[in-house]
């Protein structure tokens, strides 16, 4: 059985959440293609560190969900 990923401390999570709210961008898309184009433009405008950081964060969140699903399956 894999060790669960450690969850960030509440303080660091709150700090990251606060920083994210301060930089959130929004766009009201008129179509799926408009949304895809805006998303591509946004990520291409970000530096390589920001893109990698977002990818790592997303990957960690996916793994947490998968572990929770495995745990739920084991306890059915």
N, C-alpha and C positions, 0 to 999 in steps of 0.2 A: 504494500500500500504506500502511495506517495505521501510525503509530508505536505501538509497544506501550506500554501503561500502565506507568508506573514502579511497581515493587514497593516497599512500605515497607521501611525498614531493618529488619534482624533485631532490633535493640534495641527499636524502636518496636513492632514486631509482638509481641515477647515481652511487652512492657509492656501492650499492649492485651489480649493473651491472658490474662495474669495478672489484670488488672482484671475481665475478663469472667467468669473462673472464680469470682472473689469475689462476683459478683452474680447468678449463674445461679439461676433459679427452675425448679422442676420440678413436674409435675402428672401423676398417673397417671389418664388418662381412662378412663371406663367405656364410652364410646361415641364415635363420630365427632362427634356433636352436642355432647357434653360437652367434647371437645377444642376444637371451634370456639368454644364459649361462653367457655371459659377463655382462649383466645388473644385473643378480642375484648376481654374484660374487662382482660387484661394490657395490651394496646396502648392501650386507652382510658385506663388509669391512668397512662400515661407522658406526659410533657410533649411539647409540639410539637417541641422541639429533639431530644429522644431519638428520636422517631418519624422525623423527617427524617434524622437521622444514620444510623439503621438502614437507611432506604430508600437513601440514598446509598451506604453500604457494600455493600449487596446489589447495587445497580446496578453498582458497580465490579467486584464479583466476577463477576457475569454477563458483563460485557464482557471480562474476562480469560479466561473459559472460551470465549467466542465467538472471541476472537483465537487461542486455542490450537487450536480446531477448524479455523479457517481455515488456520492454519499447517500443521496435520496434512494437511488436504485438498490444499494446495499441494505437499506433499512426498510424495505417494503415487505 
